[in-house]
Amino acid sequence: MPLRVRLICSVAGALLGGLLLAFALTVWQAHDAVVRELGGALALGRQEIETTLDTLPPGSDPGDAIRHQIVAFNGNRHIAASLFDADGRPMSVSVPSLPPERVPAWFVSLVSGAPARQRIELPPGTYRARTVLLEGDPRNEALEAWTSLRDTVAVILALSLSAGLLAWWSTGRALRPLTSLAEALQGVGEGEYAARLEGRGPPEIRLLADAFNRMAGELGHARERNRLLHRQLLTLQETERAEIARDLHDDIGPLLFAITVDAATAENGAIRQDRAGTLEAAQGIRASVQQAHARIRAIINRLRPVGLAEFGIESAVENLADFWRRRHPEVRFSLDLDHPHAAAGELVDVTAYRVIQEAVSNALQHGRPSHITVTLKPESEPCTALLLTIADDGRGGASVTPGFGLTGMRDRIEAVGGSLTVTASQGQGFRVAASLPLALGVSPATNQTTDDVP
């Protein structure tokens, strides 16, 4: 059921409950008033009949006096009087006053309850008149209650109609932004992140519109970042392929050609039984194969860290540090590696290594540091993440500009469910802190601590 209809039904139900309560209260008050009024009228009528009987001379026929008394009840609003003979036939009947409006019989019966009657027996004698019957007529009293109830119901119905129309208009006005929100969400689902909502209406709607606009903006920025990253990845992929092709062509190609030439020389030497020439050719082949092996190993190392799967991330990071020490002897590297092998998976290890590789490379290229510290250890509690920190004392900067390297690190870490924080201070270098989720909780245990000072 739509929210608008549900709200209108709720208002209608509350008003209907109020109407039923007003009806019950009116009936209860009318019943009390009718019973009290008829009871008083019957008591007064009985008193008048008894007074008339008391004023008659002893032994006289009360018929004529009672007939006059019955006629006196004509037009009475509450009592109908009747005189009956000894056989129960009416001798005189009063005509009560009828209400100016007709009251439904069911309502009269509801407010009057049991019939109100008073029977007065006349003194015994030889005259015909024997009994006077006084009956309460609740119709005039019921008319007052019926008029009051009718007016109350009319007011409540008018209020209900007004409240219903106002609620329908108000809810339609308040829920109109939700229609725009639904359309905007559908557009976002189809990839249209430029959709924005106007911040108008109640505070709740404005908060919802602001939250949606922020979400759409973040999604748009994320899509742009993904597009940029995709283009950069394609460019990098093509660059790496070109470099590998160039290395294979420039390095491995000549070596294979040299091997072919040396093999042909060895073959000719064997035919001529030239042992010295054959030996020299064989030695050339072995040297060329060794050079080709070294070049292939270097290419593989660019594609995947050598020794990471075989000897662990500590060995791979140490090899990386040795690689940079040979090229930057003026930089001091400090390694604090405490790696929970049983809890971290291969993907986490590769991600951590690539982040260290990128962070160290960035520091050496842009910061000109004298000291780089790499820390890798599990968090103390609740032992569900691997904490990685790379800090340097280079030039730093007032702000961090997200380039391809930083974006690549963040995407790598977010892909395994981790988080990345990069801070930079002027004159204090960069600090890259990452949290990588472990496969399972572990207790911190010292595996290895290395301080390598060149």
Contacts in CASP RR format, 6 or more apart in sequence:
PFRMAT RR
TARGET T0000
AUTHOR 0000-0000-0000
METHOD contacts of the structure
MODEL  1
MPLRVRLICSVAGALLGGLLLAFALTVWQAHDAVVRELGGALALGRQEIE
TTLDTLPPGSDPGDAIRHQIVAFNGNRHIAASLFDADGRPMSVSVPSLPP
ERVPAWFVSLVSGAPARQRIELPPGTYRARTVLLEGDPRNEALEAWTSLR
DTVAVILALSLSAGLLAWWSTGRALRPLTSLAEALQGVGEGEYAARLEGR
GPPEIRLLADAFNRMAGELGHARERNRLLHRQLLTLQETERAEIARDLHD
DIGPLLFAITVDAATAENGAIRQDRAGTLEAAQGIRASVQQAHARIRAII
NRLRPVGLAEFGIESAVENLADFWRRRHPEVRFSLDLDHPHAAAGELVDV
TAYRVIQEAVSNALQHGRPSHITVTLKPESEPCTALLLTIADDGRGGASV
TPGFGLTGMRDRIEAVGGSLTVTASQGQGFRVAASLPLALGVSPATNQTT
DDVP
1 9 0 8 1.000
3 171 0 8 1.000
3 175 0 8 1.000
4 168 0 8 1.000
4 171 0 8 1.000
4 172 0 8 1.000
4 175 0 8 1.000
7 167 0 8 1.000
7 171 0 8 1.000
8 164 0 8 1.000
8 167 0 8 1.000
8 168 0 8 1.000
8 171 0 8 1.000
11 160 0 8 1.000
11 163 0 8 1.000
11 164 0 8 1.000
11 167 0 8 1.000
12 160 0 8 1.000
12 164 0 8 1.000
15 156 0 8 1.000
15 159 0 8 1.000
15 160 0 8 1.000
15 163 0 8 1.000
16 160 0 8 1.000
18 156 0 8 1.000
19 153 0 8 1.000
19 156 0 8 1.000
19 157 0 8 1.000
19 160 0 8 1.000
22 149 0 8 1.000
22 152 0 8 1.000
22 153 0 8 1.000
22 156 0 8 1.000
23 149 0 8 1.000
23 153 0 8 1.000
26 145 0 8 1.000
26 148 0 8 1.000
26 149 0 8 1.000
26 152 0 8 1.000
27 110 0 8 1.000
27 111 0 8 1.000
27 145 0 8 1.000
27 149 0 8 1.000
29 145 0 8 1.000
30 111 0 8 1.000
30 141 0 8 1.000
30 142 0 8 1.000
30 144 0 8 1.000
30 145 0 8 1.000
30 148 0 8 1.000
30 149 0 8 1.000
31 110 0 8 1.000
31 111 0 8 1.000
31 112 0 8 1.000
31 113 0 8 1.000
33 141 0 8 1.000
33 144 0 8 1.000
33 145 0 8 1.000
34 111 0 8 1.000
34 112 0 8 1.000
34 138 0 8 1.000
34 141 0 8 1.000
34 142 0 8 1.000
34 145 0 8 1.000
35 112 0 8 1.000
35 113 0 8 1.000
35 116 0 8 1.000
37 78 0 8 1.000
37 141 0 8 1.000
38 78 0 8 1.000
38 112 0 8 1.000
38 116 0 8 1.000
38 136 0 8 1.000
38 137 0 8 1.000
38 138 0 8 1.000
38 141 0 8 1.000
39 116 0 8 1.000
39 136 0 8 1.000
41 76 0 8 1.000
41 78 0 8 1.000
41 79 0 8 1.000
41 136 0 8 1.000
42 78 0 8 1.000
42 79 0 8 1.000
42 116 0 8 1.000
42 117 0 8 1.000
42 118 0 8 1.000
42 134 0 8 1.000
42 136 0 8 1.000
43 118 0 8 1.000
45 73 0 8 1.000
45 79 0 8 1.000
45 81 0 8 1.000
45 118 0 8 1.000
45 134 0 8 1.000
46 118 0 8 1.000
46 120 0 8 1.000
46 134 0 8 1.000
48 69 0 8 1.000
48 72 0 8 1.000
49 66 0 8 1.000
49 69 0 8 1.000
49 81 0 8 1.000
49 120 0 8 1.000
49 132 0 8 1.000
49 134 0 8 1.000
50 120 0 8 1.000
52 62 0 8 1.000
52 65 0 8 1.000
52 66 0 8 1.000
52 69 0 8 1.000
53 62 0 8 1.000
53 65 0 8 1.000
53 66 0 8 1.000
53 122 0 8 1.000
53 123 0 8 1.000
55 65 0 8 1.000
56 62 0 8 1.000
56 65 0 8 1.000
59 123 0 8 1.000
59 125 0 8 1.000
61 127 0 8 1.000
61 129 0 8 1.000
62 122 0 8 1.000
62 123 0 8 1.000
62 127 0 8 1.000
62 129 0 8 1.000
63 83 0 8 1.000
63 91 0 8 1.000
63 122 0 8 1.000
63 127 0 8 1.000
63 128 0 8 1.000
63 129 0 8 1.000
66 83 0 8 1.000
66 92 0 8 1.000
66 122 0 8 1.000
66 129 0 8 1.000
66 132 0 8 1.000
67 83 0 8 1.000
67 91 0 8 1.000
67 92 0 8 1.000
69 81 0 8 1.000
70 81 0 8 1.000
70 82 0 8 1.000
70 83 0 8 1.000
70 92 0 8 1.000
70 93 0 8 1.000
70 94 0 8 1.000
70 132 0 8 1.000
71 92 0 8 1.000
71 94 0 8 1.000
72 94 0 8 1.000
73 79 0 8 1.000
73 80 0 8 1.000
73 81 0 8 1.000
73 94 0 8 1.000
73 96 0 8 1.000
74 94 0 8 1.000
74 95 0 8 1.000
74 96 0 8 1.000
75 94 0 8 1.000
75 95 0 8 1.000
75 96 0 8 1.000
75 97 0 8 1.000
76 94 0 8 1.000
76 96 0 8 1.000
76 97 0 8 1.000
76 137 0 8 1.000
77 96 0 8 1.000
77 97 0 8 1.000
77 137 0 8 1.000
77 140 0 8 1.000
77 141 0 8 1.000
78 96 0 8 1.000
78 136 0 8 1.000
78 137 0 8 1.000
78 138 0 8 1.000
78 140 0 8 1.000
78 141 0 8 1.000
79 94 0 8 1.000
79 96 0 8 1.000
79 134 0 8 1.000
79 135 0 8 1.000
79 136 0 8 1.000
79 137 0 8 1.000
80 93 0 8 1.000
80 94 0 8 1.000
80 95 0 8 1.000
80 96 0 8 1.000
80 134 0 8 1.000
80 135 0 8 1.000
80 136 0 8 1.000
80 137 0 8 1.000
81 93 0 8 1.000
81 94 0 8 1.000
81 132 0 8 1.000
81 133 0 8 1.000
81 134 0 8 1.000
81 135 0 8 1.000
82 90 0 8 1.000
82 92 0 8 1.000
82 93 0 8 1.000
82 94 0 8 1.000
82 132 0 8 1.000
82 133 0 8 1.000
82 135 0 8 1.000
83 90 0 8 1.000
83 91 0 8 1.000
83 92 0 8 1.000
83 93 0 8 1.000
83 129 0 8 1.000
83 131 0 8 1.000
83 132 0 8 1.000
84 90 0 8 1.000
84 91 0 8 1.000
84 129 0 8 1.000
84 130 0 8 1.000
84 131 0 8 1.000
84 132 0 8 1.000
84 133 0 8 1.000
85 91 0 8 1.000
85 128 0 8 1.000
85 129 0 8 1.000
85 130 0 8 1.000
86 128 0 8 1.000
86 130 0 8 1.000
88 130 0 8 1.000
88 131 0 8 1.000
91 128 0 8 1.000
91 129 0 8 1.000
96 137 0 8 1.000
97 140 0 8 1.000
98 139 0 8 1.000
99 139 0 8 1.000
99 140 0 8 1.000
99 142 0 8 1.000
99 143 0 8 1.000
100 143 0 8 1.000
101 143 0 8 1.000
101 146 0 8 1.000
101 147 0 8 1.000
103 139 0 8 1.000
103 142 0 8 1.000
103 143 0 8 1.000
103 146 0 8 1.000
104 146 0 8 1.000
107 142 0 8 1.000
107 145 0 8 1.000
107 146 0 8 1.000
108 138 0 8 1.000
108 139 0 8 1.000
108 142 0 8 1.000
111 138 0 8 1.000
111 141 0 8 1.000
111 142 0 8 1.000
111 145 0 8 1.000
112 138 0 8 1.000
112 141 0 8 1.000
112 142 0 8 1.000
115 135 0 8 1.000
115 136 0 8 1.000
116 135 0 8 1.000
116 136 0 8 1.000
116 138 0 8 1.000
117 133 0 8 1.000
117 134 0 8 1.000
117 135 0 8 1.000
117 136 0 8 1.000
118 133 0 8 1.000
118 134 0 8 1.000
119 131 0 8 1.000
119 132 0 8 1.000
119 133 0 8 1.000
119 134 0 8 1.000
120 131 0 8 1.000
120 132 0 8 1.000
120 133 0 8 1.000
120 134 0 8 1.000
121 130 0 8 1.000
121 131 0 8 1.000
122 129 0 8 1.000
122 130 0 8 1.000
122 131 0 8 1.000
122 132 0 8 1.000
174 201 0 8 1.000
174 202 0 8 1.000
174 205 0 8 1.000
177 197 0 8 1.000
177 198 0 8 1.000
177 200 0 8 1.000
177 201 0 8 1.000
177 205 0 8 1.000
177 208 0 8 1.000
177 209 0 8 1.000
178 205 0 8 1.000
180 197 0 8 1.000
180 198 0 8 1.000
181 197 0 8 1.000
181 208 0 8 1.000
181 209 0 8 1.000
181 212 0 8 1.000
183 195 0 8 1.000
184 195 0 8 1.000
184 196 0 8 1.000
184 197 0 8 1.000
184 212 0 8 1.000
184 216 0 8 1.000
185 212 0 8 1.000
187 195 0 8 1.000
188 195 0 8 1.000
188 215 0 8 1.000
188 216 0 8 1.000
188 219 0 8 1.000
191 223 0 8 1.000
193 216 0 8 1.000
193 217 0 8 1.000
193 219 0 8 1.000
193 220 0 8 1.000
193 223 0 8 1.000
194 216 0 8 1.000
194 220 0 8 1.000
195 216 0 8 1.000
196 213 0 8 1.000
196 216 0 8 1.000
197 208 0 8 1.000
197 209 0 8 1.000
197 212 0 8 1.000
197 213 0 8 1.000
198 209 0 8 1.000
199 205 0 8 1.000
199 206 0 8 1.000
199 209 0 8 1.000
199 210 0 8 1.000
200 206 0 8 1.000
200 209 0 8 1.000
225 407 0 8 1.000
228 407 0 8 1.000
229 404 0 8 1.000
229 407 0 8 1.000
229 408 0 8 1.000
229 411 0 8 1.000
232 404 0 8 1.000
232 407 0 8 1.000
236 404 0 8 1.000
240 302 0 8 1.000
244 299 0 8 1.000
247 295 0 8 1.000
247 298 0 8 1.000
247 299 0 8 1.000
248 299 0 8 1.000
251 292 0 8 1.000
251 295 0 8 1.000
252 292 0 8 1.000
252 295 0 8 1.000
252 296 0 8 1.000
255 288 0 8 1.000
255 289 0 8 1.000
255 291 0 8 1.000
255 292 0 8 1.000
255 295 0 8 1.000
256 288 0 8 1.000
256 292 0 8 1.000
258 284 0 8 1.000
258 288 0 8 1.000
259 285 0 8 1.000
259 288 0 8 1.000
259 289 0 8 1.000
259 292 0 8 1.000
262 281 0 8 1.000
262 282 0 8 1.000
262 284 0 8 1.000
262 285 0 8 1.000
262 288 0 8 1.000
263 281 0 8 1.000
263 285 0 8 1.000
265 277 0 8 1.000
265 278 0 8 1.000
265 280 0 8 1.000
265 281 0 8 1.000
266 277 0 8 1.000
266 278 0 8 1.000
266 281 0 8 1.000
266 282 0 8 1.000
266 285 0 8 1.000
268 274 0 8 1.000
269 277 0 8 1.000
269 278 0 8 1.000
269 281 0 8 1.000
270 278 0 8 1.000
297 306 0 8 1.000
300 306 0 8 1.000
305 316 0 8 1.000
305 319 0 8 1.000
305 320 0 8 1.000
305 350 0 8 1.000
305 353 0 8 1.000
305 357 0 8 1.000
306 316 0 8 1.000
306 319 0 8 1.000
307 315 0 8 1.000
307 316 0 8 1.000
307 319 0 8 1.000
308 315 0 8 1.000
308 316 0 8 1.000
308 349 0 8 1.000
308 350 0 8 1.000
308 353 0 8 1.000
309 346 0 8 1.000
312 339 0 8 1.000
312 341 0 8 1.000
312 349 0 8 1.000
313 337 0 8 1.000
313 339 0 8 1.000
313 349 0 8 1.000
313 352 0 8 1.000
313 353 0 8 1.000
313 376 0 8 1.000
314 337 0 8 1.000
314 339 0 8 1.000
314 447 0 8 1.000
314 448 0 8 1.000
314 450 0 8 1.000
316 353 0 8 1.000
317 335 0 8 1.000
317 337 0 8 1.000
317 353 0 8 1.000
317 356 0 8 1.000
317 374 0 8 1.000
317 376 0 8 1.000
318 335 0 8 1.000
318 450 0 8 1.000
318 452 0 8 1.000
320 353 0 8 1.000
320 356 0 8 1.000
320 357 0 8 1.000
320 360 0 8 1.000
321 333 0 8 1.000
321 335 0 8 1.000
321 374 0 8 1.000
321 452 0 8 1.000
324 331 0 8 1.000
324 333 0 8 1.000
324 360 0 8 1.000
324 364 0 8 1.000
325 331 0 8 1.000
325 333 0 8 1.000
325 452 0 8 1.000
325 454 0 8 1.000
328 364 0 8 1.000
329 454 0 8 1.000
330 370 0 8 1.000
331 364 0 8 1.000
331 369 0 8 1.000
331 370 0 8 1.000
331 371 0 8 1.000
331 372 0 8 1.000
331 454 0 8 1.000
332 370 0 8 1.000
332 371 0 8 1.000
332 372 0 8 1.000
332 453 0 8 1.000
332 454 0 8 1.000
333 372 0 8 1.000
333 373 0 8 1.000
333 374 0 8 1.000
333 452 0 8 1.000
333 453 0 8 1.000
333 454 0 8 1.000
334 371 0 8 1.000
334 372 0 8 1.000
334 373 0 8 1.000
334 374 0 8 1.000
334 451 0 8 1.000
334 452 0 8 1.000
334 453 0 8 1.000
335 373 0 8 1.000
335 374 0 8 1.000
335 450 0 8 1.000
335 451 0 8 1.000
335 452 0 8 1.000
336 373 0 8 1.000
336 374 0 8 1.000
336 375 0 8 1.000
336 376 0 8 1.000
336 377 0 8 1.000
336 449 0 8 1.000
336 450 0 8 1.000
336 451 0 8 1.000
337 374 0 8 1.000
337 375 0 8 1.000
337 376 0 8 1.000
337 377 0 8 1.000
337 447 0 8 1.000
337 448 0 8 1.000
337 449 0 8 1.000
337 450 0 8 1.000
338 376 0 8 1.000
338 377 0 8 1.000
338 378 0 8 1.000
338 444 0 8 1.000
338 445 0 8 1.000
338 446 0 8 1.000
338 447 0 8 1.000
338 448 0 8 1.000
338 449 0 8 1.000
339 349 0 8 1.000
339 376 0 8 1.000
339 377 0 8 1.000
339 386 0 8 1.000
339 447 0 8 1.000
339 448 0 8 1.000
340 378 0 8 1.000
340 386 0 8 1.000
340 438 0 8 1.000
340 442 0 8 1.000
340 444 0 8 1.000
340 445 0 8 1.000
340 447 0 8 1.000
341 447 0 8 1.000
342 440 0 8 1.000
342 442 0 8 1.000
343 378 0 8 1.000
343 386 0 8 1.000
343 438 0 8 1.000
343 439 0 8 1.000
343 440 0 8 1.000
343 441 0 8 1.000
343 442 0 8 1.000
344 352 0 8 1.000
344 386 0 8 1.000
344 436 0 8 1.000
344 438 0 8 1.000
344 439 0 8 1.000
345 439 0 8 1.000
347 416 0 8 1.000
348 386 0 8 1.000
348 416 0 8 1.000
348 436 0 8 1.000
348 437 0 8 1.000
348 438 0 8 1.000
348 439 0 8 1.000
351 412 0 8 1.000
351 413 0 8 1.000
351 415 0 8 1.000
351 416 0 8 1.000
351 436 0 8 1.000
352 376 0 8 1.000
352 386 0 8 1.000
352 388 0 8 1.000
352 434 0 8 1.000
352 436 0 8 1.000
354 409 0 8 1.000
354 412 0 8 1.000
355 388 0 8 1.000
355 390 0 8 1.000
355 409 0 8 1.000
355 412 0 8 1.000
355 413 0 8 1.000
355 420 0 8 1.000
355 432 0 8 1.000
355 434 0 8 1.000
356 374 0 8 1.000
356 376 0 8 1.000
356 388 0 8 1.000
356 390 0 8 1.000
358 405 0 8 1.000
358 408 0 8 1.000
358 409 0 8 1.000
359 390 0 8 1.000
359 409 0 8 1.000
359 430 0 8 1.000
359 432 0 8 1.000
360 372 0 8 1.000
360 374 0 8 1.000
360 390 0 8 1.000
362 405 0 8 1.000
362 406 0 8 1.000
362 430 0 8 1.000
363 369 0 8 1.000
363 372 0 8 1.000
363 390 0 8 1.000
363 392 0 8 1.000
363 394 0 8 1.000
363 429 0 8 1.000
363 430 0 8 1.000
364 372 0 8 1.000
366 395 0 8 1.000
367 392 0 8 1.000
367 394 0 8 1.000
367 395 0 8 1.000
367 396 0 8 1.000
367 429 0 8 1.000
367 430 0 8 1.000
368 394 0 8 1.000
368 395 0 8 1.000
369 392 0 8 1.000
369 393 0 8 1.000
369 394 0 8 1.000
369 429 0 8 1.000
370 393 0 8 1.000
370 394 0 8 1.000
371 392 0 8 1.000
371 393 0 8 1.000
372 390 0 8 1.000
372 391 0 8 1.000
372 392 0 8 1.000
373 389 0 8 1.000
373 390 0 8 1.000
373 391 0 8 1.000
373 392 0 8 1.000
374 389 0 8 1.000
374 390 0 8 1.000
375 387 0 8 1.000
375 388 0 8 1.000
375 389 0 8 1.000
375 390 0 8 1.000
375 391 0 8 1.000
376 386 0 8 1.000
376 387 0 8 1.000
376 388 0 8 1.000
376 389 0 8 1.000
377 386 0 8 1.000
377 387 0 8 1.000
377 444 0 8 1.000
378 385 0 8 1.000
378 386 0 8 1.000
378 387 0 8 1.000
378 438 0 8 1.000
378 442 0 8 1.000
378 444 0 8 1.000
379 385 0 8 1.000
379 386 0 8 1.000
379 387 0 8 1.000
379 435 0 8 1.000
380 444 0 8 1.000
382 441 0 8 1.000
383 438 0 8 1.000
383 441 0 8 1.000
383 442 0 8 1.000
383 443 0 8 1.000
383 444 0 8 1.000
384 437 0 8 1.000
384 438 0 8 1.000
384 440 0 8 1.000
384 441 0 8 1.000
385 418 0 8 1.000
385 435 0 8 1.000
385 436 0 8 1.000
385 437 0 8 1.000
385 438 0 8 1.000
386 435 0 8 1.000
386 436 0 8 1.000
386 437 0 8 1.000
386 438 0 8 1.000
387 433 0 8 1.000
387 434 0 8 1.000
387 435 0 8 1.000
388 432 0 8 1.000
388 433 0 8 1.000
388 434 0 8 1.000
388 435 0 8 1.000
388 436 0 8 1.000
389 431 0 8 1.000
389 432 0 8 1.000
389 433 0 8 1.000
389 434 0 8 1.000
390 430 0 8 1.000
390 431 0 8 1.000
390 432 0 8 1.000
391 429 0 8 1.000
391 430 0 8 1.000
391 431 0 8 1.000
391 432 0 8 1.000
392 429 0 8 1.000
392 430 0 8 1.000
392 431 0 8 1.000
393 427 0 8 1.000
393 428 0 8 1.000
393 429 0 8 1.000
394 427 0 8 1.000
394 428 0 8 1.000
394 429 0 8 1.000
394 430 0 8 1.000
395 426 0 8 1.000
395 427 0 8 1.000
395 429 0 8 1.000
396 424 0 8 1.000
396 425 0 8 1.000
396 426 0 8 1.000
396 427 0 8 1.000
396 428 0 8 1.000
396 429 0 8 1.000
396 430 0 8 1.000
397 424 0 8 1.000
397 425 0 8 1.000
397 426 0 8 1.000
397 427 0 8 1.000
397 429 0 8 1.000
397 430 0 8 1.000
398 424 0 8 1.000
398 426 0 8 1.000
399 424 0 8 1.000
400 406 0 8 1.000
400 422 0 8 1.000
400 423 0 8 1.000
400 424 0 8 1.000
400 430 0 8 1.000
402 410 0 8 1.000
406 422 0 8 1.000
409 420 0 8 1.000
409 432 0 8 1.000
409 434 0 8 1.000
410 420 0 8 1.000
413 419 0 8 1.000
413 420 0 8 1.000
413 434 0 8 1.000
413 436 0 8 1.000
414 420 0 8 1.000
416 436 0 8 1.000
416 437 0 8 1.000
417 436 0 8 1.000
417 437 0 8 1.000
418 434 0 8 1.000
418 435 0 8 1.000
418 436 0 8 1.000
418 437 0 8 1.000
419 434 0 8 1.000
419 435 0 8 1.000
420 432 0 8 1.000
420 433 0 8 1.000
420 434 0 8 1.000
421 432 0 8 1.000
421 433 0 8 1.000
421 434 0 8 1.000
422 430 0 8 1.000
422 431 0 8 1.000
422 432 0 8 1.000
422 433 0 8 1.000
423 430 0 8 1.000
423 431 0 8 1.000
423 433 0 8 1.000
424 430 0 8 1.000
424 431 0 8 1.000
END
